[in-house]
Amino acid sequence: MTDHFGSCLCGSVRFEVKGDFDSFYLCHCQHCQKDTGSAHGANLFSQSAKLVWLSGEAAVTSFTLANTRHNKSFCKLCGSALPSTHIPGLLVVPAGCLDTEISMAPTAHIFSSSKAVWDEALEEVLEFEGLPD
């Protein structure tokens, strides 16, 4: 069993995930595109890991899109995505909020039929280690 630690951007919320992840999906649905402002969501899923809030739990809020299972938990101070237990028996952890490395590679791309048109051949796009001059 592995422990993972994470936090929000402003550092108000800190958490620990006790246990292992079952899967790691890159979701290209339009809901994930809207709530990340990016090409896809990157979320880890576990049916057995336990979430422990270490600090700032009062700053955590969530939004569920009406008539869907789409939920996003986030810090109400900085807006950072945070773990969600909205679906009973399932922990969903945005990969980017973890402070510790994960050894798991993404399991699959899902909802690829909704993939953004600009999300193609990204390995061919220029790459910079920092902000370009």
VMD Tcl script that builds the backbone (N, CA, C; Angstrom):
set m [mol new atoms 399]
animate dup $m
set s [atomselect $m all]
$s set {name element resname resid chain x y z} {
  {N N MET 1 A 0.842 -1.183 0.000}
  {CA C MET 1 A 0.000 0.000 0.000}
  {C C MET 1 A 0.884 1.241 0.000}
  {N N THR 2 A 0.479 2.232 -0.785}
  {CA C THR 2 A 1.247 3.461 -0.948}
  {C C THR 2 A 0.473 4.641 -0.385}
  {N N ASP 3 A 1.203 5.604 0.186}
  {CA C ASP 3 A 0.585 6.846 0.608}
  {C C ASP 3 A 0.995 7.934 -0.365}
  {N N HIS 4 A 0.038 8.778 -0.724}
  {CA C HIS 4 A 0.272 9.897 -1.627}
  {C C HIS 4 A -0.149 11.163 -0.907}
  {N N PHE 5 A 0.586 12.243 -1.118}
  {CA C PHE 5 A 0.264 13.519 -0.508}
  {C C PHE 5 A -0.010 14.531 -1.603}
  {N N GLY 6 A -0.888 15.493 -1.300}
  {CA C GLY 6 A -1.208 16.512 -2.274}
  {C C GLY 6 A -1.674 17.787 -1.611}
  {N N SER 7 A -1.860 18.804 -2.440}
  {CA C SER 7 A -2.284 20.110 -1.924}
  {C C SER 7 A -2.857 20.946 -3.056}
  {N N CYS 8 A -3.443 22.078 -2.673}
  {CA C CYS 8 A -3.931 23.033 -3.663}
  {C C CYS 8 A -2.817 24.035 -3.973}
  {N N LEU 9 A -3.044 24.889 -4.947}
  {CA C LEU 9 A -2.048 25.856 -5.387}
  {C C LEU 9 A -1.661 26.840 -4.288}
  {N N CYS 10 A -2.623 27.310 -3.494}
  {CA C CYS 10 A -2.313 28.296 -2.454}
  {C C CYS 10 A -1.790 27.657 -1.173}
  {N N GLY 11 A -1.860 26.337 -1.080}
  {CA C GLY 11 A -1.338 25.624 0.088}
  {C C GLY 11 A -2.289 25.560 1.264}
  {N N SER 12 A -3.481 26.090 1.126}
  {CA C SER 12 A -4.454 26.053 2.229}
  {C C SER 12 A -4.971 24.648 2.496}
  {N N VAL 13 A -5.134 23.876 1.436}
  {CA C VAL 13 A -5.663 22.517 1.564}
  {C C VAL 13 A -4.535 21.527 1.346}
  {N N ARG 14 A -4.408 20.597 2.294}
  {CA C ARG 14 A -3.431 19.510 2.166}
  {C C ARG 14 A -4.157 18.214 2.485}
  {N N PHE 15 A -3.762 17.144 1.802}
  {CA C PHE 15 A -4.441 15.865 2.000}
  {C C PHE 15 A -3.467 14.711 1.811}
  {N N GLU 16 A -3.924 13.550 2.254}
  {CA C GLU 16 A -3.187 12.303 2.070}
  {C C GLU 16 A -4.148 11.276 1.493}
  {N N VAL 17 A -3.659 10.480 0.560}
  {CA C VAL 17 A -4.406 9.344 0.034}
  {C C VAL 17 A -3.684 8.104 0.522}
  {N N LYS 18 A -4.358 7.300 1.330}
  {CA C LYS 18 A -3.786 6.058 1.862}
  {C C LYS 18 A -4.299 4.898 1.024}
  {N N GLY 19 A -3.397 4.338 0.234}
  {CA C GLY 19 A -3.791 3.217 -0.615}
  {C C GLY 19 A -3.338 3.405 -2.039}
  {N N ASP 20 A -3.744 2.477 -2.868}
  {CA C ASP 20 A -3.304 2.453 -4.262}
  {C C ASP 20 A -4.427 2.868 -5.202}
  {N N PHE 21 A -4.025 3.321 -6.374}
  {CA C PHE 21 A -4.981 3.684 -7.409}
  {C C PHE 21 A -5.226 2.491 -8.319}
  {N N ASP 22 A -6.460 2.358 -8.787}
  {CA C ASP 22 A -6.842 1.260 -9.681}
  {C C ASP 22 A -6.617 1.622 -11.145}
  {N N SER 23 A -6.852 2.895 -11.472}
  {CA C SER 23 A -6.746 3.322 -12.865}
  {C C SER 23 A -6.419 4.809 -12.940}
  {N N PHE 24 A -5.966 5.214 -14.107}
  {CA C PHE 24 A -5.545 6.591 -14.366}
  {C C PHE 24 A -6.034 6.937 -15.771}
  {N N TYR 25 A -7.104 7.723 -15.845}
  {CA C TYR 25 A -7.713 8.025 -17.130}
  {C C TYR 25 A -7.481 9.468 -17.550}
  {N N LEU 26 A -7.216 9.645 -18.839}
  {CA C LEU 26 A -7.158 10.955 -19.464}
  {C C LEU 26 A -8.492 11.114 -20.182}
  {N N CYS 27 A -9.361 11.954 -19.621}
  {CA C CYS 27 A -10.733 12.068 -20.113}
  {C C CYS 27 A -10.879 13.275 -21.027}
  {N N HIS 28 A -11.324 13.025 -22.249}
  {CA C HIS 28 A -11.471 14.062 -23.260}
  {C C HIS 28 A -12.914 14.541 -23.420}
  {N N CYS 29 A -13.797 14.192 -22.481}
  {CA C CYS 29 A -15.192 14.639 -22.609}
  {C C CYS 29 A -15.259 16.159 -22.501}
  {N N GLN 30 A -16.325 16.724 -23.033}
  {CA C GLN 30 A -16.472 18.183 -23.036}
  {C C GLN 30 A -16.593 18.751 -21.628}
  {N N HIS 31 A -17.114 17.973 -20.686}
  {CA C HIS 31 A -17.200 18.446 -19.299}
  {C C HIS 31 A -15.797 18.619 -18.713}
  {N N CYS 32 A -14.922 17.660 -18.935}
  {CA C CYS 32 A -13.543 17.759 -18.417}
  {C C CYS 32 A -12.783 18.881 -19.119}
  {N N GLN 33 A -13.030 19.065 -20.409}
  {CA C GLN 33 A -12.390 20.175 -21.110}
  {C C GLN 33 A -12.812 21.506 -20.494}
  {N N LYS 34 A -14.084 21.674 -20.202}
  {CA C LYS 34 A -14.579 22.921 -19.616}
  {C C LYS 34 A -14.020 23.147 -18.216}
  {N N ASP 35 A -14.050 22.096 -17.377}
  {CA C ASP 35 A -13.640 22.367 -15.987}
  {C C ASP 35 A -12.133 22.400 -15.775}
  {N N THR 36 A -11.347 21.937 -16.748}
  {CA C THR 36 A -9.892 22.074 -16.642}
  {C C THR 36 A -9.371 23.231 -17.487}
  {N N GLY 37 A -10.156 23.640 -18.485}
  {CA C GLY 37 A -9.679 24.648 -19.422}
  {C C GLY 37 A -8.577 24.109 -20.309}
  {N N SER 38 A -8.531 22.795 -20.452}
  {CA C SER 38 A -7.460 22.146 -21.195}
  {C C SER 38 A -8.043 21.074 -22.107}
  {N N ALA 39 A -7.161 20.284 -22.696}
  {CA C ALA 39 A -7.582 19.246 -23.635}
  {C C ALA 39 A -8.273 18.062 -22.961}
  {N N HIS 40 A -7.927 17.816 -21.707}
  {CA C HIS 40 A -8.497 16.653 -21.012}
  {C C HIS 40 A -8.291 16.762 -19.513}
  {N N GLY 41 A -9.079 16.005 -18.776}
  {CA C GLY 41 A -8.841 15.810 -17.358}
  {C C GLY 41 A -7.884 14.647 -17.195}
  {N N ALA 42 A -7.106 14.656 -16.118}
  {CA C ALA 42 A -6.180 13.557 -15.815}
  {C C ALA 42 A -6.472 13.130 -14.388}
  {N N ASN 43 A -7.242 12.060 -14.235}
  {CA C ASN 43 A -7.713 11.651 -12.915}
  {C C ASN 43 A -7.353 10.214 -12.576}
  {N N LEU 44 A -6.986 10.034 -11.318}
  {CA C LEU 44 A -6.695 8.715 -10.761}
  {C C LEU 44 A -7.929 8.235 -10.003}
  {N N PHE 45 A -8.226 6.952 -10.105}
  {CA C PHE 45 A -9.414 6.386 -9.484}
  {C C PHE 45 A -9.022 5.250 -8.534}
  {N N SER 46 A -9.742 5.174 -7.408}
  {CA C SER 46 A -9.531 4.061 -6.483}
  {C C SER 46 A -10.839 3.704 -5.792}
  {N N GLN 47 A -11.073 2.407 -5.673}
  {CA C GLN 47 A -12.240 1.923 -4.935}
  {C C GLN 47 A -11.867 1.537 -3.508}
  {N N SER 48 A -10.547 1.549 -3.191}
  {CA C SER 48 A -10.131 1.107 -1.850}
  {C C SER 48 A -9.321 2.141 -1.075}
  {N N ALA 49 A -8.687 3.080 -1.737}
  {CA C ALA 49 A -7.861 4.078 -1.044}
  {C C ALA 49 A -8.738 4.994 -0.195}
  {N N LYS 50 A -8.161 5.529 0.853}
  {CA C LYS 50 A -8.867 6.422 1.774}
  {C C LYS 50 A -8.278 7.821 1.684}
  {N N LEU 51 A -9.150 8.812 1.681}
  {CA C LEU 51 A -8.761 10.209 1.643}
  {C C LEU 51 A -8.760 10.769 3.058}
  {N N VAL 52 A -7.659 11.428 3.437}
  {CA C VAL 52 A -7.551 12.075 4.745}
  {C C VAL 52 A -7.191 13.538 4.510}
  {N N TRP 53 A -8.054 14.445 4.951}
  {CA C TRP 53 A -7.746 15.879 4.850}
  {C C TRP 53 A -6.801 16.232 5.983}
  {N N LEU 54 A -5.635 16.787 5.666}
  {CA C LEU 54 A -4.637 17.154 6.672}
  {C C LEU 54 A -4.812 18.597 7.138}
  {N N SER 55 A -5.262 19.461 6.232}
  {CA C SER 55 A -5.564 20.845 6.601}
  {C C SER 55 A -6.462 21.460 5.539}
  {N N GLY 56 A -7.217 22.473 5.945}
  {CA C GLY 56 A -8.012 23.242 5.002}
  {C C GLY 56 A -9.281 22.600 4.488}
  {N N GLU 57 A -9.772 21.565 5.141}
  {CA C GLU 57 A -10.982 20.898 4.637}
  {C C GLU 57 A -12.150 21.876 4.482}
  {N N ALA 58 A -12.217 22.893 5.320}
  {CA C ALA 58 A -13.301 23.889 5.234}
  {C C ALA 58 A -13.216 24.710 3.946}
  {N N ALA 59 A -12.062 24.724 3.296}
  {CA C ALA 59 A -11.886 25.472 2.047}
  {C C ALA 59 A -12.244 24.633 0.818}
  {N N VAL 60 A -12.615 23.376 1.031}
  {CA C VAL 60 A -12.962 22.489 -0.088}
  {C C VAL 60 A -14.456 22.605 -0.378}
  {N N THR 61 A -14.768 22.832 -1.628}
  {CA C THR 61 A -16.161 22.852 -2.071}
  {C C THR 61 A -16.258 22.010 -3.330}
  {N N SER 62 A -17.467 21.760 -3.790}
  {CA C SER 62 A -17.595 20.960 -5.004}
  {C C SER 62 A -18.784 21.426 -5.832}
  {N N PHE 63 A -18.752 21.023 -7.087}
  {CA C PHE 63 A -19.797 21.336 -8.046}
  {C C PHE 63 A -20.143 20.057 -8.789}
  {N N THR 64 A -21.417 19.761 -8.888}
  {CA C THR 64 A -21.890 18.638 -9.688}
  {C C THR 64 A -22.756 19.184 -10.804}
  {N N LEU 65 A -22.426 18.847 -12.030}
  {CA C LEU 65 A -23.195 19.291 -13.184}
  {C C LEU 65 A -24.548 18.583 -13.165}
  {N N ALA 66 A -25.616 19.369 -13.252}
  {CA C ALA 66 A -26.974 18.829 -13.185}
  {C C ALA 66 A -27.188 17.709 -14.197}
  {N N ASN 67 A -27.868 16.676 -13.747}
  {CA C ASN 67 A -28.256 15.528 -14.583}
  {C C ASN 67 A -27.076 14.738 -15.120}
  {N N THR 68 A -25.888 14.819 -14.436}
  {CA C THR 68 A -24.716 14.037 -14.824}
  {C C THR 68 A -24.045 13.508 -13.564}
  {N N ARG 69 A -23.044 12.670 -13.746}
  {CA C ARG 69 A -22.185 12.236 -12.636}
  {C C ARG 69 A -20.927 13.083 -12.570}
  {N N HIS 70 A -20.837 14.100 -13.427}
  {CA C HIS 70 A -19.638 14.931 -13.486}
  {C C HIS 70 A -19.563 15.844 -12.264}
  {N N ASN 71 A -18.493 15.670 -11.498}
  {CA C ASN 71 A -18.284 16.428 -10.264}
  {C C ASN 71 A -16.863 16.945 -10.223}
  {N N LYS 72 A -16.705 18.128 -9.633}
  {CA C LYS 72 A -15.369 18.684 -9.425}
  {C C LYS 72 A -15.298 19.250 -8.019}
  {N N SER 73 A -14.345 18.777 -7.242}
  {CA C SER 73 A -14.055 19.370 -5.938}
  {C C SER 73 A -12.870 20.296 -6.128}
  {N N PHE 74 A -12.873 21.420 -5.400}
  {CA C PHE 74 A -11.812 22.403 -5.585}
  {C C PHE 74 A -11.675 23.287 -4.360}
  {N N CYS 75 A -10.536 23.958 -4.261}
  {CA C CYS 75 A -10.276 24.907 -3.190}
  {C C CYS 75 A -11.039 26.191 -3.502}
  {N N LYS 76 A -11.859 26.657 -2.558}
  {CA C LYS 76 A -12.617 27.876 -2.837}
  {C C LYS 76 A -11.778 29.136 -2.728}
  {N N LEU 77 A -10.510 29.010 -2.300}
  {CA C LEU 77 A -9.613 30.163 -2.239}
  {C C LEU 77 A -8.832 30.349 -3.531}
  {N N CYS 78 A -8.301 29.253 -4.103}
  {CA C CYS 78 A -7.470 29.378 -5.310}
  {C C CYS 78 A -8.041 28.656 -6.529}
  {N N GLY 79 A -9.079 27.851 -6.362}
  {CA C GLY 79 A -9.711 27.170 -7.494}
  {C C GLY 79 A -9.073 25.863 -7.918}
  {N N SER 80 A -8.005 25.442 -7.240}
  {CA C SER 80 A -7.318 24.200 -7.628}
  {C C SER 80 A -8.218 22.982 -7.485}
  {N N ALA 81 A -8.121 22.074 -8.453}
  {CA C ALA 81 A -8.860 20.817 -8.405}
  {C C ALA 81 A -8.346 19.956 -7.254}
  {N N LEU 82 A -9.276 19.288 -6.573}
  {CA C LEU 82 A -8.943 18.456 -5.411}
  {C C LEU 82 A -9.697 17.130 -5.486}
  {N N PRO 83 A -9.309 16.156 -4.653}
  {CA C PRO 83 A -9.977 14.852 -4.671}
  {C C PRO 83 A -11.473 14.949 -4.385}
  {N N SER 84 A -12.203 14.000 -4.946}
  {CA C SER 84 A -13.646 13.944 -4.791}
  {C C SER 84 A -14.085 12.547 -4.389}
  {N N THR 85 A -15.074 12.509 -3.499}
  {CA C THR 85 A -15.706 11.238 -3.113}
  {C C THR 85 A -17.197 11.310 -3.439}
  {N N HIS 86 A -17.530 12.063 -4.452}
  {CA C HIS 86 A -18.920 12.300 -4.838}
  {C C HIS 86 A -19.656 11.000 -5.184}
  {N N ILE 87 A -19.002 10.106 -5.872}
  {CA C ILE 87 A -19.612 8.820 -6.225}
  {C C ILE 87 A -19.289 7.844 -5.101}
  {N N PRO 88 A -20.301 7.344 -4.396}
  {CA C PRO 88 A -20.044 6.437 -3.272}
  {C C PRO 88 A -19.142 5.265 -3.664}
  {N N GLY 89 A -18.125 5.013 -2.838}
  {CA C GLY 89 A -17.214 3.903 -3.075}
  {C C GLY 89 A -16.121 4.189 -4.082}
  {N N LEU 90 A -16.020 5.445 -4.562}
  {CA C LEU 90 A -15.020 5.775 -5.564}
  {C C LEU 90 A -14.326 7.081 -5.199}
  {N N LEU 91 A -13.008 7.018 -5.097}
  {CA C LEU 91 A -12.185 8.202 -4.871}
  {C C LEU 91 A -11.605 8.617 -6.213}
  {N N VAL 92 A -11.798 9.899 -6.573}
  {CA C VAL 92 A -11.268 10.446 -7.814}
  {C C VAL 92 A -10.288 11.549 -7.439}
  {N N VAL 93 A -9.025 11.395 -7.884}
  {CA C VAL 93 A -7.972 12.340 -7.529}
  {C C VAL 93 A -7.376 12.945 -8.796}
  {N N PRO 94 A -7.510 14.269 -8.975}
  {CA C PRO 94 A -6.846 14.903 -10.113}
  {C C PRO 94 A -5.329 14.718 -9.982}
  {N N ALA 95 A -4.699 14.173 -11.001}
  {CA C ALA 95 A -3.273 13.843 -10.925}
  {C C ALA 95 A -2.410 15.061 -10.630}
  {N N GLY 96 A -2.797 16.210 -11.134}
  {CA C GLY 96 A -1.998 17.419 -10.966}
  {C C GLY 96 A -1.982 17.987 -9.558}
  {N N CYS 97 A -2.874 17.547 -8.685}
  {CA C CYS 97 A -2.885 18.072 -7.317}
  {C C CYS 97 A -1.991 17.262 -6.381}
  {N N LEU 98 A -1.399 16.184 -6.889}
  {CA C LEU 98 A -0.509 15.379 -6.044}
  {C C LEU 98 A 0.867 16.028 -5.958}
  {N N ASP 99 A 1.445 16.007 -4.769}
  {CA C ASP 99 A 2.800 16.511 -4.545}
  {C C ASP 99 A 3.831 15.391 -4.611}
  {N N THR 100 A 3.387 14.174 -4.406}
  {CA C THR 100 A 4.279 13.022 -4.499}
  {C C THR 100 A 4.135 12.407 -5.890}
  {N N GLU 101 A 5.209 11.818 -6.377}
  {CA C GLU 101 A 5.189 11.199 -7.698}
  {C C GLU 101 A 4.304 9.964 -7.705}
  {N N ILE 102 A 3.714 9.717 -8.853}
  {CA C ILE 102 A 2.979 8.467 -9.037}
  {C C ILE 102 A 3.728 7.652 -10.070}
  {N N SER 103 A 3.810 6.371 -9.829}
  {CA C SER 103 A 4.546 5.510 -10.753}
  {C C SER 103 A 3.645 4.949 -11.844}
  {N N MET 104 A 2.360 5.136 -11.698}
  {CA C MET 104 A 1.394 4.586 -12.641}
  {C C MET 104 A 1.317 5.443 -13.909}
  {N N ALA 105 A 1.414 4.815 -15.046}
  {CA C ALA 105 A 1.210 5.505 -16.324}
  {C C ALA 105 A -0.295 5.561 -16.590}
  {N N PRO 106 A -0.751 6.503 -17.403}
  {CA C PRO 106 A -2.175 6.525 -17.729}
  {C C PRO 106 A -2.643 5.180 -18.276}
  {N N THR 107 A -3.821 4.771 -17.834}
  {CA C THR 107 A -4.423 3.509 -18.252}
  {C C THR 107 A -4.978 3.617 -19.666}
  {N N ALA 108 A -5.663 4.748 -19.925}
  {CA C ALA 108 A -6.308 4.922 -21.230}
  {C C ALA 108 A -6.789 6.353 -21.403}
  {N N HIS 109 A -6.993 6.726 -22.672}
  {CA C HIS 109 A -7.723 7.935 -23.023}
  {C C HIS 109 A -9.187 7.512 -23.079}
  {N N ILE 110 A -10.082 8.313 -22.501}
  {CA C ILE 110 A -11.508 8.003 -22.582}
  {C C ILE 110 A -12.256 9.185 -23.200}
  {N N PHE 111 A -13.415 8.909 -23.756}
  {CA C PHE 111 A -14.222 9.894 -24.477}
  {C C PHE 111 A -13.409 10.563 -25.586}
  {N N SER 112 A -12.614 9.765 -26.287}
  {CA C SER 112 A -11.756 10.299 -27.351}
  {C C SER 112 A -12.565 10.856 -28.518}
  {N N SER 113 A -13.832 10.492 -28.622}
  {CA C SER 113 A -14.670 11.057 -29.687}
  {C C SER 113 A -14.911 12.555 -29.476}
  {N N SER 114 A -14.671 13.044 -28.261}
  {CA C SER 114 A -14.839 14.471 -27.952}
  {C C SER 114 A -13.504 15.208 -27.930}
  {N N LYS 115 A -12.445 14.548 -28.358}
  {CA C LYS 115 A -11.105 15.138 -28.311}
  {C C LYS 115 A -11.069 16.484 -29.027}
  {N N ALA 116 A -10.393 17.468 -28.416}
  {CA C ALA 116 A -10.244 18.790 -29.027}
  {C C ALA 116 A -9.477 18.661 -30.343}
  {N N VAL 117 A -9.866 19.441 -31.334}
  {CA C VAL 117 A -9.225 19.336 -32.654}
  {C C VAL 117 A -7.743 19.710 -32.596}
  {N N TRP 118 A -7.342 20.538 -31.650}
  {CA C TRP 118 A -5.937 20.946 -31.531}
  {C C TRP 118 A -5.115 19.969 -30.697}
  {N N ASP 119 A -5.748 18.913 -30.202}
  {CA C ASP 119 A -5.066 17.906 -29.385}
  {C C ASP 119 A -4.589 16.742 -30.265}
  {N N GLU 120 A -3.829 17.055 -31.291}
  {CA C GLU 120 A -3.302 16.053 -32.218}
  {C C GLU 120 A -1.823 16.324 -32.451}
  {N N ALA 121 A -1.026 15.311 -32.595}
  {CA C ALA 121 A 0.400 15.405 -32.918}
  {C C ALA 121 A 1.145 16.393 -32.015}
  {N N LEU 122 A 0.831 16.368 -30.731}
  {CA C LEU 122 A 1.454 17.312 -29.801}
  {C C LEU 122 A 2.950 17.069 -29.613}
  {N N GLU 123 A 3.409 15.871 -29.920}
  {CA C GLU 123 A 4.837 15.585 -29.806}
  {C C GLU 123 A 5.648 16.378 -30.834}
  {N N GLU 124 A 4.975 16.923 -31.844}
  {CA C GLU 124 A 5.642 17.707 -32.881}
  {C C GLU 124 A 5.702 19.206 -32.551}
  {N N VAL 125 A 5.023 19.631 -31.500}
  {CA C VAL 125 A 4.979 21.047 -31.117}
  {C C VAL 125 A 6.277 21.414 -30.405}
  {N N LEU 126 A 6.774 22.629 -30.658}
  {CA C LEU 126 A 7.988 23.104 -29.978}
  {C C LEU 126 A 7.868 22.924 -28.473}
  {N N GLU 127 A 8.999 22.686 -27.824}
  {CA C GLU 127 A 9.021 22.466 -26.382}
  {C C GLU 127 A 10.079 23.343 -25.735}
  {N N PHE 128 A 9.735 24.007 -24.641}
  {CA C PHE 128 A 10.651 24.862 -23.883}
  {C C PHE 128 A 10.669 24.385 -22.435}
  {N N GLU 129 A 11.804 24.459 -21.768}
  {CA C GLU 129 A 11.890 24.079 -20.352}
  {C C GLU 129 A 11.244 25.109 -19.442}
  {N N GLY 130 A 11.066 26.304 -19.909}
  {CA C GLY 130 A 10.437 27.378 -19.159}
  {C C GLY 130 A 9.694 28.277 -20.118}
  {N N LEU 131 A 9.373 29.488 -19.671}
  {CA C LEU 131 A 8.693 30.451 -20.517}
  {C C LEU 131 A 9.609 30.866 -21.661}
  {N N PRO 132 A 9.122 30.821 -22.930}
  {CA C PRO 132 A 9.996 31.199 -24.045}
  {C C PRO 132 A 10.334 32.691 -23.998}
  {N N ASP 133 A 11.488 33.041 -24.575}
  {CA C ASP 133 A 11.933 34.443 -24.602}
  {C C ASP 133 A 11.074 35.262 -25.544}
}
mol reanalyze $m
mol bondsrecalc $m
mol representation Tube
mol addrep $m
